[in-house]
Amino acid sequence: MRRFGSLVGLFILRAPGTPPDGGPVMARIEGQLYALVFSDRPRAQAARATFGVNEAAVFYVCAANRDEVVRELLAAGACGFIADYDPSSATFSAAGALHAA
């Protein structure tokens, strides 16, 4: 498993509305919330159907919006992020912690 130091260059899914019913798509693992992120747009698009959030928008995290995205994720209760989660095998390719800017 790789570790990411930043969300820059990754994609998140955002469901319409505000948490807990909307906002960033997350997973609860051992009692902790993690943002689900994806290494490319096609993976993020495929995840919408897999996770049943077809209305969620794919959002690219770049240097200009990174701080805003991190604030949003922290406010929603996320402690970190996992990349390219595969529910069929319960695996992911990388993980990282969220740090306030």
GUROVO-113100 format. One record per residue: chain; y, x, z of N, C-alpha, C, CB in turn; residue in one letter. Coordinates in steps of 0.02 Angstrom, whole numbers, plus 32768, in hexadecimal, padded with zeros to 4 digits. Glycine has a CB too. Example, Ala and Ser with C-alpha at 12.3 -4.5 7.8 and 13.67 -1.06 7.14 Angstrom:
BEGIN
  kette  n.yy  n.xx  n.zz  ca.yy  ca.xx  ca.zz  c.yy  c.xx  c.zz  cb.yy  cb.xx  cb.zz  rest
      A  7EE4  8294  8186   7F1F   8267   8186  7F5B  8294  8186   7F20   8235   81C4     a
      A  7F90  8282  8162   7FCB   82AC   8165  8002  8285  818A   7FE2   82C0   811E     s
***
This chain:
BEGIN
  kette  n.yy  n.xx  n.zz  ca.yy  ca.xx  ca.zz  c.yy  c.xx  c.zz  cb.yy  cb.xx  cb.zz  rest
      A  7FC5  802A  8000   8000   8000   8000  803E  802C  8000   8000   7FD0   803C     m
      A  806B  801D  7FD3   80AB   8041   7FD2  80DC  8020  8002   80C9   8041   7F8A     r
      A  810E  8046  8013   8144   802A   803D  8184  802E  8015   814A   8051   8081     r
      A  81A9  7FF7  8015   81EA   7FF4   7FF4  821F  7FFC  8029   81F3   7FB2   7FCD     f
      A  8252  8022  8019   828A   8029   8047  82C2  7FF8  8039   82A5   806F   8043     g
      A  82BD  7FD6  8000   82F3   7FA9   7FEB  82D7  7F71  7FC0   8329   7FD0   7FC5     s
      A  82FA  7F3A  7FBF   82E9   7F02   7F94  8304  7F0A  7F4D   8303   7EC2   7FB2     l
      A  832F  7F3C  7F43   834F   7F44   7F02  831A  7F4F  7ECC   8381   7F80   7F03     v
      A  8321  7F28  7E97   82F2   7F2D   7E5F  82B7  7EFE  7E64   82D9   7F73   7E59     g
      A  82B5  7ED6  7E9A   827F   7EA6   7EA4  8299  7E5F  7E99   8260   7EAD   7EEB     l
      A  826C  7E2F  7E95   827C   7DE9   7E8A  8266  7DC0  7EC7   825C   7DCF   7E4A     f
      A  828E  7D8F  7ED9   827B   7D5F   7F0D  827A  7D1A  7EEE   82AD   7D62   7F4B     i
      A  825B  7CEC  7F12   825C   7CA5   7EFF  8288  7C81  7F31   8214   7C87   7EFD     l
      A  82B3  7C55  7F17   82DF   7C2D   7F41  82D3  7BE3  7F31   832A   7C40   7F37     r
      A  82BA  7BBE  7F62   82B1   7B77   7F5A  82F4  7B54  7F66   827A   7B5C   7F8B     a
      A  8300  7B1B  7F45   833F   7AF7   7F4F  8347  7AE1  7F97   8342   7ABA   7F21     p
      A  8383  7AE3  7FB0   8392   7ACD   7FF4  8398  7B08  8023   835D   7A9E   800D     g
      A  8399  7AF8  8063   83A0   7B2B   8097  8362  7B2B  80C2   83DF   7B1E   80C2     t
      A  8354  7B64  80E4   831A   7B68   8110  831D  7B31  8145   8315   7BAD   8131     p
      A  82E6  7B15  8159   82A2   7B2C   814C  8282  7B0D  810D   8277   7B1C   8186     p
      A  82A2  7ADC  80EE   8284   7ABB   80B4  8294  7ADE  8072   829B   7A74   80B0     d
      A  82C9  7B04  8071   82DD   7B28   8034  82EF  7B6F  8045   8319   7B05   8013     g
      A  830E  7B91  8016   8321   7BD6   8020  82EA  7C06  8009   8330   7BE3   8069     g
      A  82EB  7C43  8021   82BA   7C75   800B  8273  7C60  801C   82CA   7CB9   802A     p
      A  8245  7C6D  7FEE   81FE   7C5D   7FF9  81E1  7C95  8024   81D7   7C55   7FB6     v
      A  81C2  7C80  805C   81A8   7CB1   808B  8160  7CA0  80A0   81D4   7CB5   80C9     m
      A  8141  7CD0  80C0   80FD   7CC6   80DB  80FD  7CD9  8125   80C9   7CF0   80B3     a
      A  80D6  7CB5  814B   80CE   7CC6   8192  808C  7CEC  8199   80CE   7C85   81C0     r
      A  8091  7D29  81B3   8057   7D54   81BC  8057  7D6C  8204   8058   7D91   818A     i
      A  8021  7D5A  8227   801A   7D6C   826E  8059  7D5B  8295   800A   7DB6   8275     e
      A  8074  7D1F  8288   80AD   7D07   82AE  80F1  7D20  8297   80A5   7D19   82F4     g
      A  80F3  7D4C  8265   8132   7D67   824D  8141  7D4C  8207   8130   7DB5   824D     q
      A  8181  7D42  81F7   8194   7D2B   81B4  81A4  7D67  8187   81D1   7CFC   81B8     l
      A  818A  7D65  814B   8196   7D98   8119  81AD  7D77  80D8   8158   7DC4   810D     y
      A  81E0  7D93  80B9   81F5   7D7C   8078  81C2  7D92  8044   823C   7D96   8066     a
      A  81B2  7D65  8016   8186   7D77   7FDF  81B2  7D91  7FA6   815B   7D3A   7FC8     l
      A  81A4  7DCD  7F8F   81CA   7DEC   7F59  8199  7E01  7F22   81F5   7E28   7F72     v
      A  81B4  7E0B  7EE7   8189   7E1A   7EAE  81A8  7E53  7E85   817F   7DDB   7E82     f
      A  817C  7E7C  7E6A   8193   7EB8   7E46  81AD  7EA8  7E00   815A   7EE9   7E41     s
      A  819D  7E6E  7DE5   81B8   7E5B   7DA4  81BE  7E0F  7D9F   818D   7E77   7D6B     d
      A  81E5  7DFA  7D6E   81F3   7DB2   7D65  81B3  7D8A  7D55   8225   7DA9   7D2C     r
      A  8186  7DA2  7D29   814A   7D7B   7D1C  811F  7D6E  7D5B   8120   7D9E   7CE9     p
      A  811A  7D9F  7D87   80F5   7D95   7DC6  8117  7D60  7DF0   80EE   7DD7   7DED     r
      A  8159  7D63  7DF4   817D   7D31   7E1B  8174  7CEB  7DFE   81C8   7D43   7E1F     a
      A  8178  7CE6  7DBC   816F   7CA5   7D9C  8128  7C8A  7DA8   817C   7CAA   7D51     q
      A  80F6  7CB4  7DA4   80B1   7C9E   7DB0  80A8  7C88  7DF9   8080   7CD7   7D9F     a
      A  80CB  7CA8  7E26   80C4   7C98   7E6D  80DF  7C52  7E7D   80E8   7CCB   7E97     a
      A  810F  7C3A  7E56   8129   7BF7   7E64  80F2  7BC3  7E64   815F   7BE5   7E2F     r
      A  80C8  7BC5  7E31   8091   7B94   7E2E  805D  7BA3  7E63   8070   7B95   7DE7     a
      A  804D  7BE2  7E6D   801A   7BF6   7E9E  802D  7BDD  7EE3   8012   7C42   7E9F     t
      A  806C  7BE3  7EF6   8082   7BD0   7F39  809D  7B88  7F3C   80B8   7BFF   7F50     f
      A  809B  7B64  7F04   80B0   7B1F   7F03  80FB  7B15  7F0B   808E   7AFA   7F39     g
      A  8122  7B45  7EF3   816B   7B40   7EF7  8188  7B43  7EB0   8189   7B78   7F24     v
      A  8171  7B16  7E86   8184   7B17   7E3F  81CF  7B12  7E34   8161   7ADF   7E1B     n
      A  81F2  7AF3  7E63   823A   7AEB   7E5C  8261  7B2A  7E72   8251   7AB0   7E85     e
      A  8240  7B5A  7E8F   8262   7B97   7EA6  827D  7BC0  7E6C   8232   7BC2   7ED1     a
      A  82B7  7BDB  7E76   82D7   7C06   7E43  82C2  7C4E  7E4F   8324   7BFF   7E45     a
      A  82B8  7C72  7E18   82AB   7CBA   7E1C  82EF  7CDD  7E20   8281   7CD4   7DDE     v
      A  82F7  7D09  7E51   8337   7D2A   7E5D  832D  7D75  7E61   8358   7D0F   7E9E     f
      A  8353  7D9A  7E38   834E   7DE3   7E36  837C  7E01  7E6B   8361   7DFE   7DEF     y
      A  8362  7E30  7E91   838A   7E52   7EC4  83A3  7E94  7EA6   8360   7E5F   7F05     v
      A  83E4  7E9B  7EA4   8403   7ED8   7E8A  842F  7EF6  7EC1   842D   7ECA   7E49     c
      A  844B  7F30  7EB4   8474   7F51   7EE7  84B0  7F26  7EFB   848D   7F95   7ECD     a
      A  84CB  7F00  7ECC   8506   7ED7   7EDA  84F8  7E9C  7F08   8523   7EBE   7E99     a
      A  84BA  7E82  7F07   84AC   7E47   7F31  847B  7E56  7F69   8491   7E0F   7F06     n
      A  8464  7E94  7F70   8432   7EA6   7FA2  8446  7E92  7FE9   8424   7EF0   7F9F     r
      A  8483  7EA4  7FFD   8499   7E95   8042  8499  7E4A  8050   84DF   7EB2   804E     d
      A  84B0  7E22  8020   84B0   7DD9   8027  8468  7DBF  802E   84D4   7DB8   7FEA     e
      A  843A  7DD8  8005   83F5   7DC2   8008  83D5  7DD5  804B   83CC   7DE0   7FCE     v
      A  83E2  7E11  8062   83C6   7E27   80A3  83E1  7DFB  80DB   83D7   7E71   80B0     v
      A  8422  7DEC  80DA   843F   7DC0   810D  841D  7D7B  810B   848B   7DB9   8103     r
      A  8413  7D61  80CF   83F3   7D20   80C7  83AC  7D21  80E3   83F2   7D0C   807D     e
      A  8386  7D55  80D4   8341   7D5A   80EB  833E  7D61  8137   831E   7D94   80CA     l
      A  8369  7D8B  8153   836A   7D94   819B  837E  7D53  81BF   839B   7DCC   81AF     l
      A  83B0  7D2F  81A3   83C5   7CF0   81C0  838E  7CBC  81BE   8403   7CD6   819B     a
      A  8362  7CC1  818C   832A   7C92   8186  82F0  7CA6  81B3   8313   7C8D   813D     a
      A  82F5  7CE0  81D3   82C1   7CF5   8203  8291  7D29  81E9   829B   7CBB   8218     g
      A  829B  7D43  81AD   826D   7D76   8192  8277  7DB8  81B6   8278   7D7E   8147     a
      A  8240  7DDB  81C3   8243   7E1D   81E2  8236  7E54  81AE   8211   7E23   821C     c
      A  821B  7E41  8175   820B   7E71   8140  81FA  7E4D  8101   81D2   7E9F   8156     g
      A  81DE  7E73  80D1   81CA   7E55   8092  8189  7E74  807A   8201   7E5D   805C     f
      A  8163  7E4C  8055   8126   7E64   8036  812B  7E57  7FEB   80E6   7E42   8055     i
      A  8113  7E87  7FC5   8119   7E84   7F7C  80D7  7E72  7F5B   8132   7EC6   7F61     a
      A  80DC  7E45  7F2A   80A4   7E33   7EFE  8067  7E1B  7F25   8091   7E6F   7ED4     d
      A  8073  7DEE  7F54   803C   7DD2   7F7B  800D  7DAB  7F4E   8057   7DA4   7FB4     y
      A  7FCC  7DB6  7F56   7F98   7D94   7F30  7F6F  7D6A  7F62   7F6A   7DC6   7F09     d
      A  7F79  7D27  7F62   7F56   7CFE   7F93  7F0A  7CFC  7F88   7F71   7CB8   7F91     p
      A  7EF3  7D08  7F4B   7EAA   7D06   7F3F  7E85  7D3E  7F62   7E9C   7D08   7EF5     s
      A  7EA7  7D77  7F6A   7E87   7DB0   7F8C  7EAA  7DC1  7FCE   7E88   7DED   7F5E     s
      A  7EDF  7D9D  7FDE   7F07   7DA9   801B  7F1E  7DF2  801E   7EDE   7D98   8059     a
      A  7F36  7E0B  7FE5   7F50   7E50   7FE2  7F97  7E50  7FC6   7F22   7E7C   7FB6     t
      A  7FB9  7E87  7FD1   7FFB   7E91   7FB4  8003  7EDA  7FA3   8033   7E7A   7FE5     f
      A  8033  7EE9  7F77   8039   7F2E   7F5E  8066  7F5A  7F88   8053   7F2C   7F18     s
      A  8095  7F3D  7FAC   80C4   7F65   7FD2  80E5  7F39  8007   80FA   7F85   7FA4     a
      A  8105  7F5A  8037   8128   7F37   806C  8166  7F5F  8080   80FA   7F2A   80A9     a
      A  8194  7F3D  80A0   81CF   7F5F   80B9  81EF  7F37  80F1   8202   7F6A   8081     g
      A  8217  7F58  8119   823B   7F38   814F  827F  7F22  8135   8242   7F67   818C     a
      A  829C  7EF1  8155   82E0   7EDC   8145  830F  7EF8  817A   82E6   7E8E   8142     l
      A  8345  7F15  8163   8377   7F33   818F  83BB  7F17  817C   8377   7F80   818C     h
      A  83E0  7F01  81AD   8424   7EE8   81A1  844E  7F20  8184   8443   7ECD   81E2     a
      A  8479  7F0D  8156   84A4   7F3F   8134  84DE  7F51  815F   84BD   7F25   80F1     a
***
